[in-house]
Amino acid sequence: MKSLLISSFYFPPRTGGIAEIMGAVASTLGRDRVCCLTGVPADGTALNDNFGARVYRRPAAFVRAKPIQAASWAITITQIMARERPQVVQLATAYEGHLGLWLRKWLKLPYVVYAFGNEILDVMRAKKYQKPRHALQQADCVLACSQFTADLVRKAGVASDRIEVVYPGCDVGRFRPLRPKMELRQKLLGPRHRDRVILTVGGLVARKGQDMVIQALPRLHRHIPEVTYLIIGDGPYRMQLEKLAMTMGVQDRVIFAGQIPNKELPDIYALSDVFVMPSREQLEACDVEGFGLVFLEANGCGKPVIGGRSGGIPEAIVDGVTGLLVDPEEAEDIANGLARLLCDGNLAARLGQQGRSRVLREFQWTNVGNRVQAILDSILREKTTRN
């Protein structure tokens, strides 16, 4: 049984958690079990075959101009149905909900919707355009990335018996313990290449908590003078973070490395002593951490992690086992957590090893793909029984 995965904006080569998850789902299910439709164009390096599934890249099917969108959509769906014969649809987010409703009405295809957090809050608050929320409520199943997100989905009006929690996976062959590359270390850290390194990987937005780590640095330096904070990622919050580092007098110990190629991430994790991302909920801005894929990646690389006690992060980190949970609004708590791991090498190593073991045991993409496929098969069986 083959499904059609539709992701208008979140698909490789675009970066970010949802895009990576959609690419991984496509790759894991493979050509025999899924085909993909996306509005994200290739960049010359991300060829369709890299995902193991056929990818239809049709930007015109997702443009705002209705006549162009309608024509491209009709041609594309006709081609996909004739060539692939999908029997069920996967929607990357509720924003594709109108497409699920259309495919069910005209082609009798059931559909599932993935839920991550921010988009559910956005859908719940929308007053004028209600179709995404309606599509969410009408979905055959909603696949929530955490129990936290599942609770949001229930608040959006979806019945509990149509919600399944499907945690994201981690490529354990790619994200594995590696020896740090000294050339890369010197390139990124410059004169501070001998320092202990704390690392954050994520977009530079207020939610991620890089500002709280910067505020924690002066306190941390009382315990560990030679420590540098490496920030990977870019975004609208960068200028404010740079100004904050200057205000706190730690600008020489905060390195903004910007966006890096996704393939280099395992080597970046290898440079660090501790991974930290104290995300906090910003509900007024519809901004939460639904789970935190980067915690799995860092753990997969054998690194201890520190995360904010908010959103779905407590499901990504087992406090005291794979990392530490801290108050994301308290710089002192963050500093104490960092100092604890940087000063106790045995504890840091143990948490990193236990984190790697947990990822191997619970979060391999093969297991995630099989669970998704089992849910799709079940939905198709129920449809057959109803008919």
N, C-alpha and C positions, 0 to 999 in steps of 0.2 A: 504494500500500500504506500503510495507516494503522496506527500503533502506539498503545498505551495506556501513558501515563507515569503511574506511581503514586508519589506522594511524600506519605507520611502526615504528616510534621511540617515538612519543608523546602520551602516554597513561598511566593512573595509573597502577602500583604504582609509575611510574616515576613522579617526581615533576616538577613544572614549569607551566607557564601560559597556553601554548598550550595543555599540557597533561591534566591539570585540566578542560579546556574547552571541550576537546574531551570526557573526562569521564562524564562531566555534560550533554553534548548533548545526550550521550548514555543512561544515567540514566533518563533524562527527556522524551525522546521519548519512551523508554521502549521496552519490548520484542516484542510487536505487530507491532512496527513501524520501528525498526532498529535491525540489528545484526552488530557485529564489528569484524574486522580482524586486528591484531596488531603483531608486532615482539617483543613487550615488554613482558617478562615472568612475571608470578605472583611471589610474594615474600612470599607466605604462609599466608598472612593476607588479601590481596586484592583478594577475591574470585570473580569468574565471576558474581555470582548472586547479588553482591553488586551494580551492575550497572543497574539491572532490565532488562538488555538485554543480550542475549547470546554473549559471547566474545570468539573468536577463537584466541588463542595465538600460533602463528606459527613462531618462530624466524627463522627457516630454510627458510621460504618463502622470507626473506629479507636479507639473507647473500650475501656477495660479490661473492662467488664462483658460477658461472653461472649454472653449471649442477645441483648442489644441490638446488639452488633457483628455477630453472625451474621445477624440479620434485616436490618439495614441493608446489609450486604455483599451478601447475596443479591439484594435489590431493586435495588441500585445496579448490580451487574454485569449483571443481566438487562436493565436499561435501556440500559447502555452497549453491550452486545453487539448488541442489537436496533437501536439508533440509529446506532452508529459502525462496527460490524463490524471491530474491530481484529484484526490477524493476528499480532502480536507484542507483547510487553510490555517496557517499560523500568521498572526499579526504581531509585529514587533512591539507596537504600543497601541493604546486606545486611539491615538491620532489617526491610525489607519482604519478605525472602526467602520466608517462609512463604506469602505471597500468590502469589508466582511459582510455587512448588511446587504450590499448589492449582489455579491456572489451567492449568498444564501437565497435571496429572492429569485434570481434569474437562473442560477445554475444548480440550486439545491445543495450547495456545499456547506457543511458545518464549519465553524471557525472557532479558534481559541485566540486569546489575547494575552500577551506577556505584560506583567505589571512590575514596575520598578520603584515607584515612589513619587518623584516630582510630578510626573505627568498625571498621576491619579489625583493629587492635590489640585492641580491645574484644572482638570476635568470637573472636579467637585465644585470649584469656585466659578466656573464659567456660567454666565447668565444668559448670554445671547445664543451661543452655538451649543446646543445640547446633544447633538448626534454622537460625539465620542462617548459620552456618559450612557446614552441609550444603548449604543453598541456594546459597551462593557457589560451592562446589565443583561443584555440579550445573548451574550456569548455562550457557547456550549460549555466552555471552561475558561477560567482565568488562571494563568500560571504566574503566581507571585514569587518574587525572588527571596522573600523572607516572611516569617510570621508577622513581623511589623508591617510589611507591605500588604499582607493578606488582611490585616485589620483595617487598613485604609480602604481596601477594595470592598470590604463589608460595609463600611461607612458610606461608600459610594452607591450602595444599594444592590450589591450582588449577593445572592444567596450562598450561604456557607457550603452547601453541598456541590456548588459549581466552582469552588476555589481549590486549587492544588498548590502547595508550596514546592517549588522546584529551585533549589539553590544553584547558583552558577558553578561552573567547574573551573579547573585550572589545568593547563598543559604541563604536567609534571615532568615530561621529558625536556621541555624547554626551560621551565622555571625550576631549576635544580641548583644545589650548592656548587659554586664555581670558585676557582682561585681568582682573586682580584687582578685585573690587568694594570700594571704599574704605569704604563704609558697613558691609559685612559685616566687613571687617578691623577697623574701630574697635569694632564691636559685640563681636567675639570677643576681641580683644587688649587693648582698653581703652587705658590709658596706654602700653602697649608696642607700639602699632600701627605704630611706625616700625622695629621690630626686624627682623632677619633671622628667618625662621621655619623651624623643622624640624617635620615633621608625622608623626604616626602615626594611622592609621585602623584600628580593630580592637577586638574585645572586650577588656575589662580582665580578662585571665586571665594566670596566671604565664607561660605559654608565649610570649606575644607579645613579651616583652622590653622593655616600657616602663620597667621598673625599671632595666635596664642603661643605657638612654638617660639617665635621671635621674642615675644615678651618673656618667655621662660628662660631664654639664654643667659641673661645676667645672673639669675639665681643658679643656673646650672654651672656657670663658670666658677662659682665659689667652691664647687666640689671637683670639677674637672676643667682646668684652665685651657687645655689644648683640645678643643672640640669645634667642629665646623658643621653648619647646617646646609645641606645640599638640597635645593628645590628644583625638581624636574616638572616642567609644565609651563603653560602660558595662559594668559587670560586677562580680563579687564581689571583685576585687582592688583596687578603687578606694581603699578606706580605707587599705590598706597602701601604695599608691603615694603617697597624700597625706602619710602619715606619713614616708615615705622622703624626699620632697621637702623636708619641714621639717628632717629630720635632716641632709640634705646642704646645707642653707642656700640652696636654690634655689626655695623655694615661690613667690616672686614672679615666677619665670621659667617656671613650669609651669602651663599652663592646661588644666583639665579641662572641656571643652565639653559632655561627655555625648553622648547619642545625637542624631543629627540626621536629618531626613528624607532618604531616599535620593536624592531629586531634587536636593538641594543639594550633593551630593558633588563634582561638577566645579568648582563655585565654591570649595569648600574646598581642593581640590588647587591651584587657581589662586593661593591666598594663600601657598603654601609656596615655599621655596627648595630644600629637599631633603626627600624622603620617606624615612623610616627605620622599619624593623620588624625588629629583630634576634631573630627567633624562634629558640628552641632546642628540641631534642627533650627531652621529659619522658616517657620510655617507661614508667616506673612508674605514671604517671597516664594512660596511653594517650592522650598528647597530643603531636601532631606537626603540623608545617605540611606538608601534602601537596603544595602548590604555592605558593599565595599570589596570589590574584586581584588584590589591591590593588596589587601591583607593576606589573601590566599597566595598571591604571587610571591610576596615577601616570605611568607612561611614556607612556600615551596622551595625557595632558595635557601632555606635553613636559617632565616633571620627572625629574631624576636620582634614582635610588633606592639605598638601602643596606639590605641584608638579611643575616640570619645565615646562616653556612655550615652549614646543617642541613636535614634533611628534603628536600623537593622544591624548596626555594628556589633552589639553583644551576641549576635548569632554568627558573625564572622570570626570573632575572637573569643576563645574560652579563657576567661580571666584567671591568671595564675597558672595556666597550662600551656597555652600557645602564645600568650602575650599579656598585656596589662590593659585594663580599662581605666580611664581617668575622667575627671570632670572636665568637659571641653571648654567650660567657661572660667576655669581657674588655672592661671599660669603656674602657680606654685605647685599644684597637684601634678601638672604636666612635667615640671622641672624635677619633682621628686621621683616620678616614674622613670624618666630618662636617667637620672643619677643612679637609681637603683640598678638598672640594667647595665649601665656603663661601668659601674664600680664593682659589680659582681659578675665576673666573666662566666662562672659556673652556671649561675642562674640564667644568664642570657643564652648560653649554649644549650642548656636544657630546654628552654622555651622554644628556641629555634628548631631543635631536633624533634620535639613533640609536635610543633606546628607542621613540620614536614611530614611526619607520620600521619597526622590527621588528614592532611591534604591527600596523601596517597590512599588513605582508607576511605574517605568520604566524598572527595570532590574531583575525582577523575572525570574527564569529559565523556568517556565511554559510558560510564554509569548514568550521567545526566542525559545523554542522548537516548539511551535505552528507556529511561523513565519517561521522557517526552514522547517517544514513539509508543510506549505502552498506553499513555493517556490518549493519544490520537487514535490508536486502534480501538480503545474502549468506546470513544465517542462514535466511531464509525459503526461499531457493533450495536450501540444503542439506537443509532439512526435506522439501521437495518431492521431492528426489532420493532421500532415504532411504525415503520412503513409496512 
